[in-house]
Amino acid sequence: MAKADPGTGGHGRVPTAPDPLPIAVVDNHTHLDIARDGEPAVDVAAAVAQAKAVGVDRLVQIGCDLPGARFTVDMVERHPAMLGGVALHPNEAPRLAETGQLDAAYAEIEELAAHPRVRVIGETGLDYYRTGPDGVGVQQDSFRWHIDLAKRTGKALQIHDRDAHEDVLRILEEEGAPEKTVLHCFSGDVGMARTCVDRGYYLSFAGTVTFKNARGLRDALSVTPLERVLVETDAPYLTPAPWRGATNAPYLVPLTVRSMAGVLGVAVPTLCQAISANSEAVYGPW
């Protein structure tokens, strides 16, 4: 989850629907529980239908605080197109620790994670951009706890990594990554991409890969094999070009997919087929 998209002043614009994809894909990471400031709550049924109309027929809804995790379990019970992920975001863990609520929050996340349609532990990881040095220890301990939960439950791990590449990779190595590990909204360079691929991780690319100033990210995508590529929105943030700064939603995934296909030098149907197959390999059937 990104807490802000500096964008280009497009907040308030409503993007038009892109052309449908030729083969349906999965939005591997979205937050339908979050409405941007000043906007109404997301109409989940409408968001699911709007996405399906352009070839995004499956979603992974991520709840990364306790209210979001509860919402996620409720939504996956109501919507067959949705699977869920639950965790405490790395910025959430220090806040809960300060108020003495972290252990109780862990217990509830573990209980919610037992739901059969919750297939992801995440997003968890490290965020050194918004949490200062005093919160680093708690973040790292929380990351290790979530890694253990993913392994104990046999569920996929989705990782948030902001300004913390080296520590994310180190802790995954120290703890032993789960069999199915996803770097959500991948933000590393070519070297990190190669390391992740060598370790068998999946890399999920968001609308950031379409940004003009994201050459390094496109270079990282270019060395990622098709069998390790996923796509996401991280909605309502990180809206792909040409709508950067507007509110993101799952129906905008085709813009990112087409941009990714160009970077990878493959036909759009080929990439769609790979994304769909990879998603089901990580999360199982919907």
C-alpha positions in Angstrom: 0.0 0.0 0.0 1.3 3.4 -0.9 0.0 6.2 1.3 0.4 8.9 -1.4 1.0 9.3 -5.1 2.6 12.6 -5.9 1.2 12.3 -9.4 0.7 15.2 -11.7 -2.2 16.9 -10.1 -4.8 14.5 -11.6 -6.7 13.7 -8.3 -10.4 14.2 -9.0 -10.3 13.1 -12.6 -12.1 9.9 -13.5 -10.1 7.8 -15.9 -12.0 6.3 -18.9 -12.0 2.5 -19.2 -9.2 1.2 -21.4 -9.8 -1.4 -24.2 -10.4 -4.8 -22.8 -7.6 -7.3 -22.5 -7.7 -10.3 -24.9 -7.2 -12.8 -22.0 -8.4 -12.2 -18.5 -5.8 -11.4 -15.8 -5.7 -10.9 -12.0 -5.2 -7.6 -10.1 -2.8 -9.2 -7.7 -3.0 -6.4 -5.1 -5.7 -3.8 -4.5 -7.3 -2.0 -1.5 -11.0 -1.7 -2.0 -11.4 -0.8 1.7 -9.5 2.5 1.1 -11.0 5.7 -0.3 -8.8 8.6 -1.0 -9.3 11.8 1.0 -12.6 13.5 0.1 -14.0 10.6 -1.9 -16.9 8.3 -1.1 -16.3 4.7 0.0 -15.6 2.3 -2.9 -18.7 0.5 -4.3 -17.1 -3.0 -4.3 -19.6 -4.7 -6.5 -19.3 -1.9 -9.1 -15.5 -2.0 -8.9 -15.5 -5.8 -9.5 -18.0 -5.5 -12.4 -16.0 -2.6 -14.0 -12.8 -4.6 -13.8 -14.4 -7.7 -15.3 -15.7 -5.7 -18.3 -12.1 -5.0 -19.3 -10.6 -8.4 -18.7 -9.6 -8.2 -15.1 -11.9 -10.9 -13.8 -10.1 -11.8 -10.5 -8.8 -9.6 -7.7 -6.7 -10.0 -4.6 -8.0 -7.7 -1.9 -5.4 -6.7 0.7 -6.3 -5.6 4.2 -3.2 -4.3 6.0 -4.6 -3.1 9.3 -7.3 -4.7 11.5 -10.3 -2.9 10.0 -9.0 -3.6 6.5 -8.4 -7.3 7.3 -11.9 -7.6 8.7 -13.3 -5.9 5.6 -11.3 -8.3 3.4 -12.7 -11.4 5.0 -16.3 -10.0 4.6 -15.7 -9.2 0.9 -14.1 -12.5 -0.1 -17.2 -14.2 1.3 -19.5 -12.0 -0.8 -17.6 -11.8 -4.1 -16.4 -15.0 -5.9 -14.0 -12.9 -8.0 -12.0 -11.9 -4.9 -9.4 -13.7 -2.8 -7.9 -11.9 0.2 -4.7 -11.1 2.1 -4.4 -10.0 5.7 -1.5 -8.5 7.7 -0.3 -5.6 9.6 1.4 -3.1 7.3 5.0 -2.3 8.4 3.9 1.3 9.3 1.0 -0.2 11.4 3.2 -2.4 13.6 5.1 0.4 15.4 1.9 2.3 16.1 0.3 -0.8 17.7 3.4 -1.6 19.7 3.4 1.9 21.1 -0.1 1.5 22.5 0.4 -2.1 23.7 -1.9 -3.6 21.2 0.5 -5.5 18.9 0.1 -8.9 20.4 -3.6 -8.8 20.3 -3.5 -7.6 16.7 -1.2 -10.5 15.8 -3.7 -12.9 17.3 -6.6 -11.4 15.3 -4.6 -11.4 12.0 -3.8 -15.1 12.6 -7.5 -15.9 13.2 -8.6 -14.0 10.0 -5.8 -15.7 8.0 -7.4 -19.1 8.7 -10.3 -18.2 6.3 -10.0 -20.5 3.2 -10.4 -17.6 0.8 -7.7 -15.7 2.5 -4.7 -16.9 0.4 -2.1 -14.2 1.3 -0.2 -13.1 4.4 0.5 -9.5 3.5 1.3 -6.9 2.9 4.1 -7.1 5.3 7.7 -6.1 5.0 9.7 -2.9 5.8 9.1 0.8 5.2 11.9 3.1 6.1 10.3 6.1 4.4 7.5 6.7 6.8 8.8 5.0 10.0 11.9 6.5 11.6 14.8 4.6 13.2 12.9 4.0 16.4 10.4 1.8 14.6 12.8 -0.3 12.6 13.2 -3.0 15.2 9.4 -3.4 15.6 9.0 -3.5 11.8 11.7 -6.2 11.4 10.2 -8.3 14.2 6.7 -7.9 12.6 8.1 -8.9 9.2 9.6 -12.1 10.7 6.3 -12.9 12.5 4.4 -12.6 9.2 7.0 -14.8 7.3 6.5 -17.4 10.0 2.7 -17.2 9.7 2.8 -17.6 5.9 4.9 -20.7 6.3 2.8 -22.2 9.1 -0.4 -21.6 7.1 1.0 -22.5 3.7 -0.2 -19.2 2.2 1.6 -16.8 -0.1 3.6 -13.9 1.3 3.2 -10.4 -0.2 6.0 -8.0 0.7 5.9 -4.2 1.0 9.4 -2.8 0.5 10.0 0.9 0.6 13.6 2.2 1.0 14.6 -1.1 2.6 15.8 -3.4 -0.2 18.8 -4.8 1.5 17.1 -5.6 4.8 14.1 -7.1 3.1 16.3 -9.5 1.1 18.5 -10.2 4.2 15.5 -11.1 6.5 13.9 -13.3 3.8 17.2 -15.2 3.6 17.6 -15.4 7.3 14.1 -16.6 8.0 13.7 -18.7 4.9 11.1 -17.3 2.5 7.8 -19.1 2.0 7.5 -21.2 -1.1 5.3 -18.5 -2.7 6.8 -15.1 -2.1 5.7 -11.9 -4.0 7.4 -8.6 -4.0 4.4 -6.3 -4.3 4.7 -3.1 -6.2 8.3 -4.0 -7.0 10.6 -1.0 -6.7 14.1 -2.4 -7.0 16.7 -2.2 -9.7 18.0 -4.8 -12.2 20.3 -6.4 -9.6 17.6 -6.8 -7.1 15.2 -8.2 -9.7 17.8 -10.8 -10.7 18.4 -11.8 -7.0 14.6 -12.2 -6.5 14.2 -14.3 -9.6 17.2 -16.5 -8.6 15.5 -17.1 -5.3 12.2 -18.0 -6.9 10.2 -15.0 -5.9 7.5 -13.4 -8.0 7.7 -9.7 -8.9 4.4 -7.7 -9.1 4.5 -4.5 -11.1 2.1 -1.6 -10.5 1.3 1.6 -12.5 4.7 3.0 -11.5 6.2 1.0 -14.3 4.4 3.3 -16.8 5.8 6.5 -15.3 8.1 8.5 -17.5 10.8 8.7 -14.8 10.8 4.9 -14.1 13.4 3.7 -16.6 15.2 1.8 -13.8 12.0 -0.1 -13.0 11.4 -0.9 -16.6 14.9 -2.2 -16.8 14.2 -4.5 -13.8 11.0 -5.7 -15.5 13.0 -6.5 -18.7 15.1 -9.1 -16.9 12.2 -10.8 -15.1 11.1 -14.0 -16.8 7.4 -14.3 -17.8 6.9 -17.1 -15.3 7.7 -14.7 -12.4 5.7 -11.7 -13.4 2.5 -10.4 -11.8 0.5 -7.2 -12.2 -1.4 -5.0 -9.7 -3.0 -1.7 -9.1 -2.3 -1.0 -5.4 -5.5 1.0 -5.8 -6.5 3.6 -5.0 -2.9 4.8 -5.5 -0.2 4.6 -8.2 -2.5 5.1 -11.2 -0.8 4.2 -14.5 -0.1 6.8 -17.2 -1.8 8.7 -18.8 -3.9 9.0 -15.6 -1.2 9.4 -13.0 -2.5 11.3 -10.0 -6.1 10.3 -10.5 -7.8 7.6 -8.3 -6.7 4.2 -9.3 -9.0 1.1 -9.6 -8.7 -2.5 -10.8 -10.3 -1.6 -14.2 -7.1 0.3 -15.1 -4.9 -2.8 -15.0 -4.9 -3.1 -18.9 -2.9 0.1 -19.1 -0.1 -1.4 -17.0 -0.3 -4.8 -18.8 0.1 -3.2 -22.2 3.0 -1.1 -21.0 4.7 -4.2 -19.5 4.2 -6.2 -22.7 6.1 -3.5 -24.6 9.0 -3.6 -22.1 9.2 -7.4 -22.2 8.9 -7.5 -26.0 6.0 -10.0 -26.0 2.5 -9.9 -27.4 -0.2 -8.8 -25.0 -2.1 -12.1 -25.1 1.2 -13.9 -24.2 1.7 -11.7 -21.2 -1.9 -12.0 -20.1 -1.7 -15.8 -20.2 1.4 -15.7 -18.1 0.0 -13.4 -15.5 -3.2 -15.5 -15.2 -1.2 -18.7 -14.9 1.3 -17.2 -12.4 -1.6 -15.8 -10.3 -3.2 -19.2 -10.0 0.1 -20.8 -9.2 0.6 -18.5 -6.3 -2.9 -18.2 -5.0 -4.7 -21.3 -6.2 -8.0 -21.4 -8.1 -10.7 -18.7 -7.4 
